[in-house]
Amino acid sequence: MKKLGAAITAIIVLIVVCLCSCVRHNEDILADKYENIAASAGYVDTDGHAIKQSAAMSGDDGDAIILDLGTARTFNSLVLIQRTETITHIAVETVKDGVTTVIYDKDKSGSMIFCDFDSNVWAESVRITVSGDKWALSQLSLYDLPPQACYDTVLVSADDIIAGKCDDMSLALADSIIVLSDLGYNSYGNIYSKERATEQFISAVDILKAQLEVLDNSDADIIAALNPVYDPEIDTTDDLKYLRYKAMAKFPYALINGMMSLAREHGLAGVSFDLTDGLDEASSQLYISTFFSYVKMENPKFKIFITADYTRGLQGAIKLGTAASQIFRQGYSVPECADRILFKSFSQEFYVDIGKIAQVCKEEYRNKISIISDSFEGEAEIRERRSYLKACGLGSAADTTIAPIEEITGSQSK
């Protein structure tokens, strides 16, 4: 009976630990790094009477949470974690010396909500008006996040560069630009493209260099996206995963020499590989990490970018967490050799995705990770996400290529 009791106790402890772990997934990872100014604030009702925090953390559509900070404090961001996921809009007002100012007024949703106030706010009290049916919060945090360096990667197609459709502001802020084209490599590691893709790529790079010069950003790295391309004259299959395996594992130096030549001839800083389906097996990681090691031995300054696009298939938050676990699996040098790892997801739970990635990523690799946002999400949303990523020690990226509307709506509904 004692053994049975001990076993039952162990099972209960395990369940509790698992539940706590699940809760942790929805927590704000900034809480471990920065002071939560709201933690020492008092909560009051609309008449100014003190109330318990628990009473203030739920309400009906249009109800407000009012925080009395005691003395004037500086802050620049707000994090709300929902229990109900019914919130649709957040408005924030501050009071300083009797003057009320609206500092935030936007539609927001998701189990975790991040509000960036663009600049530091100095206030004595804060009023947060919440829209949504019978909403409830499990956490409210105010932060004064310090300015941090944040790299920005822009993904742009060769077609858009040639057509003059590139956003000047994105290019001016970028420290690296990935040029997407049909240029790639075949199973023997030879740089290969169909029809006139090579000429198109070269023309796009020349135009991009001139544009960066005008924008006073000529130091930005230009990265060529290289992915396997079926060459009907020599390839025995059009399975792109197999083509990548054969080129990287069987003919690595042919591919490396081709990459290096391309970079020298056109002033490129490196290449980018789409590994969305390349890190799901240990065997794939083994040959990919070995290939990356060969590249770095050949030229340590040659940059390797990895992109992983999870806009389709499983929900973004689940898929990103799985992918991050695979990429940072112990024993392989993919994250060690890669200069930047870029994740993309249409998940509505953007901030939960970030928490999942941060949990499995070693601290020394965190500054290599960027999260890709699509230009259709809007400049304001991308700017807000960038602020959160900066605070987490991660980087941001923007995909300026135009995705067909059916791909966007289809992936969001999955």
Residue pairs with C-beta under 8 A, 6 or more apart in sequence:
24 359
25 352
25 355
25 356
25 359
26 81
26 111
26 112
26 138
26 352
26 355
27 81
27 139
27 355
28 79
28 81
28 112
28 139
28 141
28 351
28 355
29 354
29 355
29 358
29 359
29 392
30 79
30 141
30 143
30 145
30 388
30 391
30 392
31 139
31 141
33 391
33 392
34 143
34 144
34 145
34 391
35 143
35 144
36 141
36 142
36 143
37 69
37 73
37 75
37 141
37 142
37 143
37 144
38 67
38 140
38 141
38 142
39 141
40 70
41 67
41 68
41 69
41 70
41 126
41 142
42 50
42 67
42 68
42 70
43 50
43 51
43 52
43 53
43 55
43 56
43 65
43 66
43 67
43 68
44 50
44 51
44 66
44 67
44 68
45 51
45 66
46 64
46 66
56 65
56 66
57 65
57 136
57 137
57 138
57 140
58 83
58 134
58 135
58 136
58 137
59 65
59 130
59 134
59 135
60 133
60 134
60 135
61 130
61 131
61 132
61 133
61 135
62 129
62 130
62 131
63 129
63 130
63 135
64 127
64 128
64 129
64 130
65 127
65 128
65 130
65 137
65 140
66 125
66 126
66 127
66 128
67 125
67 126
67 127
67 128
67 142
68 124
68 125
69 123
69 124
69 125
69 126
70 124
71 124
72 96
72 122
72 123
72 124
73 122
73 123
73 124
73 142
73 144
74 120
74 121
74 122
74 144
75 117
75 120
75 121
75 123
75 142
75 143
75 144
76 116
76 117
76 118
76 119
76 120
76 121
76 143
76 144
76 145
77 114
77 115
77 116
77 117
77 142
77 143
77 145
77 387
77 388
77 391
78 90
78 92
78 104
78 113
78 114
78 115
78 117
78 128
78 140
78 141
78 142
78 143
79 112
79 113
79 114
79 115
79 139
79 140
79 141
79 143
80 87
80 90
80 112
80 113
80 115
80 128
80 137
80 139
80 140
81 111
81 112
81 113
81 137
81 138
81 139
81 140
82 110
82 111
82 112
82 113
82 135
82 136
82 137
82 138
83 136
83 137
83 138
84 132
84 134
84 135
84 136
85 109
85 110
85 111
86 132
86 133
86 134
86 135
87 108
87 109
87 113
87 130
87 131
87 132
87 135
88 107
88 108
88 109
88 131
88 132
89 105
89 106
89 107
89 108
89 130
89 131
89 132
90 104
90 105
90 106
90 108
90 113
90 115
90 128
90 129
90 130
90 131
91 102
91 104
91 105
91 128
91 129
91 131
92 102
92 103
92 104
92 105
92 115
92 117
92 126
92 127
92 128
92 129
93 100
93 101
93 102
93 103
93 126
93 127
93 129
94 100
94 101
94 103
94 121
94 123
94 125
94 126
94 127
95 101
95 123
95 124
95 125
95 126
95 127
96 122
96 123
96 124
97 124
100 127
103 117
103 121
104 115
104 117
106 115
106 380
108 115
109 348
110 348
110 349
110 350
110 351
110 352
111 349
111 352
112 349
112 351
112 352
112 355
113 351
114 351
114 384
114 385
114 387
114 388
115 384
116 383
116 384
116 387
116 388
120 144
126 142
128 140
143 391
145 387
145 390
145 391
147 390
148 390
148 391
148 393
149 390
150 386
150 389
150 390
150 395
150 396
151 175
151 176
151 340
151 370
151 395
151 396
152 170
152 173
152 174
152 175
152 176
152 370
152 386
152 395
152 396
152 397
152 398
153 174
153 175
153 176
153 177
153 178
153 305
153 340
153 342
153 370
153 372
153 395
153 396
153 397
153 398
154 170
154 171
154 174
154 176
154 177
154 178
154 397
154 398
154 400
155 177
155 178
155 180
155 225
155 307
155 372
155 397
155 398
155 399
155 400
155 401
156 166
156 171
156 177
156 178
156 179
156 180
156 208
156 400
156 401
157 179
157 180
157 181
157 401
158 179
158 180
158 181
158 200
158 201
158 203
158 204
159 200
159 204
160 166
160 400
160 401
160 402
161 179
161 204
161 207
161 208
161 211
162 200
162 203
162 204
162 207
166 208
166 211
166 400
167 375
167 400
168 211
168 215
169 379
170 375
170 398
170 400
171 177
171 208
171 211
171 212
171 215
171 217
171 220
172 215
172 216
172 217
174 217
174 220
175 219
175 220
175 221
176 220
176 221
176 222
176 223
176 269
176 303
176 305
176 340
177 208
177 212
177 220
177 221
177 222
177 223
178 223
178 224
178 225
178 272
178 305
178 307
179 201
179 204
179 205
179 208
179 222
179 223
179 224
179 225
180 225
180 401
181 193
181 197
181 200
181 201
181 204
181 224
181 225
182 193
182 194
182 195
182 197
182 200
182 229
183 191
183 193
183 197
183 198
183 201
183 224
183 225
183 226
183 229
184 191
184 192
184 193
184 226
184 227
184 228
184 229
185 191
185 192
185 226
185 227
185 228
185 229
185 247
185 255
185 258
186 192
186 228
186 229
186 230
186 231
186 234
186 235
186 243
186 247
187 228
187 231
187 234
187 235
187 236
187 242
187 243
187 246
187 247
187 250
187 251
188 234
188 246
188 247
188 251
188 254
189 247
189 248
189 250
189 251
189 252
189 253
189 254
189 255
189 256
189 258
190 231
190 254
190 255
190 258
191 198
191 226
191 258
191 259
191 261
191 262
192 229
192 231
193 201
193 229
194 229
201 224
202 266
205 222
205 224
205 266
205 267
205 268
208 222
209 218
209 222
209 267
212 218
212 220
221 269
221 270
221 303
222 266
222 267
222 268
222 269
223 268
223 269
223 270
223 271
223 272
223 303
223 305
224 262
224 263
224 266
224 268
224 270
224 271
224 272
225 271
225 272
225 273
225 274
225 307
226 259
226 271
226 272
226 273
227 240
227 244
227 273
227 274
228 240
228 241
228 243
228 244
228 247
229 243
230 237
230 238
230 240
230 243
235 243
237 243
241 277
241 278
244 278
245 284
245 287
247 254
247 255
248 255
248 287
248 288
248 290
248 291
249 287
249 290
249 291
252 290
252 291
252 294
253 294
255 291
256 294
256 295
256 298
259 271
259 295
259 302
260 298
260 299
260 302
262 268
262 271
263 269
263 270
263 271
263 302
269 302
269 303
270 302
270 303
270 304
270 305
270 339
271 303
271 304
271 305
272 304
272 305
272 306
272 307
273 304
273 305
273 306
273 307
274 307
274 308
274 309
275 288
275 306
275 307
275 308
276 307
276 308
276 309
276 310
278 284
278 288
279 285
279 288
279 308
279 323
279 326
279 327
279 334
280 326
282 329
282 332
285 326
285 329
285 332
285 334
286 332
288 334
289 332
289 333
289 334
289 336
289 337
292 304
292 333
292 334
292 337
292 338
293 333
293 337
295 302
295 304
295 337
296 302
296 304
296 337
303 339
303 340
304 337
304 338
304 339
305 338
305 339
305 340
305 341
305 342
306 327
306 334
306 338
306 340
306 341
306 342
307 342
307 344
307 372
308 323
308 327
308 341
308 342
308 343
308 344
309 344
309 372
310 316
310 319
310 320
310 323
310 343
310 344
310 345
310 347
311 344
311 345
311 346
311 403
311 407
311 411
312 407
312 410
312 411
312 414
313 319
313 414
314 322
314 414
315 347
315 349
315 414
316 345
316 346
316 347
316 348
316 349
316 353
317 345
317 347
317 349
317 352
317 353
317 356
319 345
320 343
320 345
320 347
320 353
320 356
320 357
321 353
321 356
321 357
321 359
321 360
323 343
324 343
324 356
324 357
324 360
324 361
325 360
327 334
327 335
327 341
328 335
328 360
328 361
328 362
328 365
335 341
335 362
335 365
335 368
336 365
338 368
339 368
340 368
340 369
340 370
340 395
341 365
341 368
341 369
341 370
342 369
342 370
342 371
342 372
342 397
343 353
343 357
343 369
343 370
343 371
343 372
344 371
344 372
344 374
344 399
345 353
346 374
346 408
346 411
346 412
347 353
348 412
350 371
350 385
351 388
353 371
354 371
354 388
354 389
354 392
354 394
357 369
357 371
357 394
358 366
358 392
358 394
361 369
366 392
366 393
366 394
367 393
367 394
367 395
368 395
369 394
369 395
370 389
370 394
370 395
370 396
370 397
371 385
371 389
371 394
371 395
371 396
371 397
372 397
372 398
372 399
373 381
373 382
373 385
373 396
373 397
373 398
373 399
374 398
374 399
374 403
374 408
375 382
375 398
375 399
375 400
375 402
376 402
376 403
376 408
382 396
382 398
385 396
386 396
389 395
389 396
390 396
